[in-house]
Structures are given as structure tokens and as C-alpha cells.
Amino acid sequence: MPKAKITIRLKPTVLDAQGAVVKHALHRLGFDSVDDVHVGKYVELELAPGADEELVREMCQKLLANPVIEQYSITLSGEA
């Protein structure tokens, strides 16, 4: 069964407030070697045979990601 792995994160021009909070918390815990943090989403889909990247891209555009403020990458594999 094909599988799609989708990583979604904010575009570089959008302020990542959640990432800033995580970075601040890590610094307070003594992890000063962290320069920046980006928080995003990871979605994994098990697809029916014959589904292709174009179909997954359409899913991202219509539901999974907000194309105005987010960017995404798709990796397809043939293994379940």
C-alpha cells in the first residue's frame, strides 16, 4: 500500500511564535546551543493503489496545509 509522508511548516516570512516559545523554554533549561526552532506538522497517509503525488498535493492545498502561510514537502513510498 502506498504511503505519503507530508511535512508542513510555516513559510520563512511568517513569524513562528510557537517556535520562539520553545526556543525560549530550551534556553531557560540550559540548552543555549539552540539557535532557532521551527514547529510544524507531520502527516502520514496510507493511500489506495494508484494514488499519486498530484492527488496528495491537492489534499494539501485543499485541507492539510494553509498555502497562504505554510509550505509543505511530500515523500511517497510504496511500502506500508
N, CA and C atoms as a LAMMPS dump frame, in Angstrom:
ITEM: TIMESTEP
0
ITEM: NUMBER OF ATOMS
240
ITEM: BOX BOUNDS ff ff ff
-5.0000000000000000e+02 5.0000000000000000e+02
-5.0000000000000000e+02 5.0000000000000000e+02
-5.0000000000000000e+02 5.0000000000000000e+02
ITEM: ATOMS id mol type element x y z
1 1 1 N 0.847 -1.173 0
2 1 2 C 0 0 0
3 1 3 C 0.896 1.241 0
4 2 1 N 0.668 2.17 -0.926
5 2 2 C 1.492 3.387 -0.955
6 2 3 C 1.28 4.238 0.29
7 3 1 N 2.313 4.966 0.651
8 3 2 C 2.253 5.837 1.821
9 3 3 C 2.79 7.215 1.421
10 4 1 N 2.129 8.256 1.893
11 4 2 C 2.603 9.626 1.682
12 4 3 C 2.989 10.204 3.032
13 5 1 N 4.176 10.772 3.097
14 5 2 C 4.651 11.452 4.303
15 5 3 C 4.741 12.933 3.972
16 6 1 N 4.033 13.756 4.742
17 6 2 C 3.93 15.177 4.459
18 6 3 C 4.453 15.963 5.657
19 7 1 N 5.394 16.847 5.401
20 7 2 C 5.92 17.744 6.424
21 7 3 C 5.431 19.15 6.098
22 8 1 N 4.787 19.787 7.056
23 8 2 C 4.204 21.114 6.864
24 8 3 C 4.84 22.067 7.868
25 9 1 N 5.31 23.207 7.383
26 9 2 C 5.838 24.219 8.289
27 9 3 C 5.537 25.602 7.756
28 10 1 N 5.648 26.579 8.627
29 10 2 C 5.371 27.946 8.227
30 10 3 C 6.378 28.414 7.178
31 11 1 N 5.933 29.271 6.289
32 11 2 C 6.847 29.872 5.317
33 11 3 C 7.863 30.723 6.072
34 12 1 N 9.056 30.887 5.514
35 12 2 C 10.104 31.647 6.216
36 12 3 C 9.709 33.087 6.548
37 13 1 N 8.781 33.66 5.801
38 13 2 C 8.379 35.053 6.044
39 13 3 C 7.332 35.189 7.143
40 14 1 N 6.834 34.062 7.691
41 14 2 C 5.798 34.091 8.723
42 14 3 C 6.442 33.862 10.089
43 15 1 N 6.096 34.701 11.048
44 15 2 C 6.63 34.567 12.405
45 15 3 C 6.162 33.26 13.027
46 16 1 N 7.1 32.464 13.51
47 16 2 C 6.79 31.189 14.16
48 16 3 C 6.766 31.414 15.678
49 17 1 N 5.627 31.882 16.175
50 17 2 C 5.502 32.211 17.598
51 17 3 C 5.698 30.977 18.473
52 18 1 N 5.171 29.832 18.047
53 18 2 C 5.325 28.604 18.829
54 18 3 C 6.792 28.189 18.877
55 19 1 N 7.492 28.326 17.771
56 19 2 C 8.921 28.022 17.747
57 19 3 C 9.703 28.923 18.685
58 20 1 N 9.326 30.211 18.743
59 20 2 C 10.002 31.16 19.632
60 20 3 C 9.797 30.779 21.095
61 21 1 N 8.592 30.323 21.451
62 21 2 C 8.312 29.91 22.826
63 21 3 C 9.143 28.672 23.183
64 22 1 N 9.229 27.72 22.263
65 22 2 C 10.021 26.512 22.521
66 22 3 C 11.496 26.871 22.666
67 23 1 N 11.989 27.748 21.796
68 23 2 C 13.397 28.181 21.879
69 23 3 C 13.676 28.825 23.239
70 24 1 N 12.781 29.716 23.682
71 24 2 C 12.949 30.382 24.971
72 24 3 C 12.96 29.357 26.113
73 25 1 N 12.053 28.39 26.06
74 25 2 C 11.989 27.363 27.107
75 25 3 C 13.26 26.516 27.118
76 26 1 N 13.768 26.166 25.951
77 26 2 C 15.008 25.389 25.894
78 26 3 C 16.173 26.174 26.49
79 27 1 N 16.234 27.465 26.187
80 27 2 C 17.299 28.295 26.759
81 27 3 C 17.17 28.364 28.286
82 28 1 N 15.938 28.484 28.792
83 28 2 C 15.733 28.524 30.248
84 28 3 C 16.155 27.217 30.908
85 29 1 N 16.075 26.119 30.161
86 29 2 C 16.507 24.824 30.695
87 29 3 C 18.006 24.586 30.521
88 30 1 N 18.697 25.582 29.973
89 30 2 C 20.141 25.478 29.846
90 30 3 C 20.638 25.002 28.487
91 31 1 N 19.756 24.844 27.533
92 31 2 C 20.163 24.401 26.197
93 31 3 C 20.452 25.615 25.322
94 32 1 N 21.535 26.3 25.639
95 32 2 C 21.884 27.548 24.958
96 32 3 C 22.433 27.339 23.549
97 33 1 N 22.708 26.099 23.177
98 33 2 C 23.255 25.842 21.843
99 33 3 C 22.175 25.856 20.759
100 34 1 N 20.906 26.02 21.139
101 34 2 C 19.811 26.076 20.16
102 34 3 C 19.724 27.497 19.617
103 35 1 N 19.951 27.655 18.313
104 35 2 C 19.886 28.976 17.686
105 35 3 C 18.48 29.347 17.247
106 36 1 N 17.711 28.385 16.783
107 36 2 C 16.359 28.685 16.323
108 36 3 C 15.514 27.412 16.361
109 37 1 N 14.212 27.569 16.443
110 37 2 C 13.28 26.446 16.492
111 37 3 C 12.148 26.719 15.506
112 38 1 N 11.785 25.725 14.751
113 38 2 C 10.644 25.808 13.838
114 38 3 C 9.706 24.655 14.174
115 39 1 N 8.461 24.972 14.469
116 39 2 C 7.468 23.963 14.816
117 39 3 C 6.539 23.79 13.621
118 40 1 N 6.263 22.537 13.282
119 40 2 C 5.389 22.269 12.152
120 40 3 C 4.514 21.064 12.413
121 41 1 N 3.995 20.484 11.335
122 41 2 C 3.12 19.313 11.431
123 41 3 C 3.691 18.207 10.545
124 42 1 N 3.428 16.983 10.927
125 42 2 C 3.79 15.813 10.139
126 42 3 C 2.531 14.988 9.95
127 43 1 N 2.204 14.673 8.704
128 43 2 C 1.015 13.895 8.389
129 43 3 C 1.445 12.687 7.569
130 44 1 N 0.942 11.524 7.92
131 44 2 C 1.24 10.306 7.17
132 44 3 C -0.077 9.724 6.676
133 45 1 N -0.145 9.478 5.371
134 45 2 C -1.354 8.94 4.753
135 45 3 C -1.06 7.573 4.149
136 46 1 N -1.929 6.623 4.385
137 46 2 C -1.873 5.351 3.674
138 46 3 C -2.855 5.476 2.521
139 47 1 N -2.357 5.296 1.305
140 47 2 C -3.136 5.568 0.108
141 47 3 C -3.578 4.297 -0.597
142 48 1 N -4.659 4.421 -1.328
143 48 2 C -5.118 3.319 -2.169
144 48 3 C -4.158 3.166 -3.348
145 49 1 N -4.004 1.968 -3.877
146 49 2 C -3.146 1.769 -5.051
147 49 3 C -3.566 2.716 -6.179
148 50 1 N -2.591 3.279 -6.841
149 50 2 C -2.859 4.185 -7.948
150 50 3 C -2.851 5.653 -7.568
151 51 1 N -2.925 5.96 -6.279
152 51 2 C -2.871 7.359 -5.854
153 51 3 C -1.469 7.895 -6.139
154 52 1 N -1.397 9.15 -6.563
155 52 2 C -0.096 9.705 -6.927
156 52 3 C 0.174 11.016 -6.181
157 53 1 N 1.345 11.583 -6.426
158 53 2 C 1.752 12.79 -5.72
159 53 3 C 0.828 13.959 -6.031
160 54 1 N 0.325 14.028 -7.244
161 54 2 C -0.584 15.122 -7.603
162 54 3 C -1.844 15.095 -6.739
163 55 1 N -2.362 13.917 -6.462
164 55 2 C -3.536 13.777 -5.6
165 55 3 C -3.214 14.237 -4.177
166 56 1 N -2.047 13.858 -3.673
167 56 2 C -1.632 14.27 -2.327
168 56 3 C -1.426 15.782 -2.277
169 57 1 N -0.856 16.349 -3.338
170 57 2 C -0.659 17.798 -3.408
171 57 3 C -2.014 18.526 -3.347
172 58 1 N -3.007 17.972 -4.031
173 58 2 C -4.348 18.551 -3.99
174 58 3 C -4.925 18.493 -2.573
175 59 1 N -4.687 17.39 -1.86
176 59 2 C -5.151 17.271 -0.479
177 59 3 C -4.506 18.346 0.395
178 60 1 N -3.226 18.582 0.171
179 60 2 C -2.51 19.604 0.943
180 60 3 C -3.086 20.987 0.658
181 61 1 N -3.325 21.281 -0.612
182 61 2 C -3.841 22.594 -0.995
183 61 3 C -5.243 22.845 -0.45
184 62 1 N -6.064 21.797 -0.413
185 62 2 C -7.468 21.977 -0.019
186 62 3 C -7.741 21.804 1.467
187 63 1 N -6.882 21.039 2.186
188 63 2 C -7.206 20.752 3.583
189 63 3 C -6.012 20.713 4.526
190 64 1 N -4.976 19.988 4.176
191 64 2 C -3.924 19.678 5.14
192 64 3 C -3.028 20.866 5.483
193 65 1 N -2.81 21.765 4.534
194 65 2 C -1.936 22.912 4.765
195 65 3 C -2.675 24.194 4.391
196 66 1 N -2.249 25.286 4.958
197 66 2 C -2.755 26.599 4.578
198 66 3 C -1.721 27.206 3.633
199 67 1 N -1.958 27.165 2.321
200 67 2 C -0.94 27.604 1.368
201 67 3 C -0.585 29.082 1.463
202 68 1 N -1.382 29.866 2.172
203 68 2 C -1.07 31.284 2.338
204 68 3 C 0.127 31.464 3.274
205 69 1 N 0.186 30.653 4.349
206 69 2 C 1.243 30.851 5.348
207 69 3 C 2.137 29.628 5.532
208 70 1 N 1.786 28.491 4.928
209 70 2 C 2.558 27.266 5.142
210 70 3 C 3.127 26.73 3.832
211 71 1 N 4.232 26.033 3.972
212 71 2 C 4.824 25.29 2.856
213 71 3 C 4.869 23.826 3.269
214 72 1 N 4.958 22.944 2.295
215 72 2 C 4.957 21.523 2.627
216 72 3 C 5.839 20.764 1.654
217 73 1 N 6.271 19.587 2.108
218 73 2 C 7.018 18.667 1.252
219 73 3 C 6.364 17.301 1.36
220 74 1 N 6.401 16.566 0.256
221 74 2 C 5.75 15.262 0.176
222 74 3 C 6.781 14.228 -0.207
223 75 1 N 6.748 13.094 0.522
224 75 2 C 7.576 11.948 0.171
225 75 3 C 6.645 10.756 0.01
226 76 1 N 6.711 10.103 -1.129
227 76 2 C 5.897 8.921 -1.383
228 76 3 C 6.762 7.668 -1.296
229 77 1 N 6.182 6.602 -0.758
230 77 2 C 6.871 5.32 -0.73
231 77 3 C 5.859 4.242 -1.073
232 78 1 N 6.347 3.133 -1.561
233 78 2 C 5.457 2.053 -1.954
234 78 3 C 5.183 1.059 -0.846
235 79 1 N 5.83 1.227 0.301
236 79 2 C 5.688 0.28 1.406
237 79 3 C 4.711 0.796 2.444
238 80 1 N 4.02 -0.123 3.061
239 80 2 C 3.093 0.258 4.139
240 80 3 C 3.814 0.342 5.46
